[in-house]
Amino acid sequence: GSSMLCLISLFNPPRDKVNDGITECLDAGIGVRMVTSHETDNALATAMNVDLISMEEYVEATKQLKEIKGKINELSEIKDAKSLPQPICLTGKDFTLLTGGMTKDDDVKDESGLSYPIRHLNNPKRFKRIVKRLKVITEASTEDKLLLVFGLQQIGKIVGVTGKSSLDEKIFRYSNLGIALGVSGKEMTKEASDLILLDDSFNALVSALKYGRNINSS
C-alpha cells in the first residue's frame, strides 16, 4: 500500500499594511467590496484576513450562504424588496438572481469612437436592499462585476474599480475611476484605466484618494 510521507500547506498572505488601508477607507466613508472569481471559502477567509469583515461577520456570512442556497428560487420570486435578506457574501450567480439583474440598452460611443452597451437595473429596490451589507462577491463573472458597477452608479454611488486582469478592461471603461496595477496589471487594462498604481499597493490607492480629496476641498 501507499504511505503518506508529508503534507504541505501553502498560504499566500495579504500585502503589508493592506488591513490599515482598508480601515482608513472605511473610516473615511469609502465602501470597500471584494469581487473575485475565486471560490467562496477562500474569498471569505481572505476578506477576514484583511479586516474587510470581522470574525462575527465571517460566521454570519457562512450561515447566510447556506440558508440562501437552500431557498434561492423562492427568494428570487419575492416581490417586496424589504422581505429580502441583506447578505454579507454572495456568489456571482446568486447576486444576479437576488438583485433581479440588468437589461442592456442601446450602445453609446465614447470620445475615441468605441461603442459600449449601457445597462439598467431591472429592479433598483431589490438591488439596493441586497447591496446594503454586501462586502464579498465570489465566483464572479465579468457580467456580475458589471452589474455591481452599473447598479451602484444607478443608486447614486461613485464607483472606483481596481484589478489587473485583461477581463477588467471592460469594467474599467464603465466605472467612474479605473485603477490599474502598474507591476502585475495587463497592458490593455492600464490603457483603459484612469489611475495606475506603480507599486501595486492598496495603500498607494489610499494616498491617492487623500491627495484627491485635498485638491477637491482646496
Salt bridges, closest charged atoms under 4 A:
GLU24 OE1 - LYS210 NZ 2.76
GLU57 OE2 - LYS135 NZ 3.06
GLU60 OE2 - ARG133 NH1 2.90
ASP94 OD2 - LYS69 NZ 3.14
ASP105 OD1 - HIS120 ND1 2.84
GLU143 OE2 - ARG119 NH2 3.34
GLU143 OE2 - LYS170 NZ 3.80
ASP168 OD1 - LYS145 NZ 3.49
GLU169 OE2 - ARG173 NE 2.47
GLU187 OE2 - LYS190 NZ 3.40
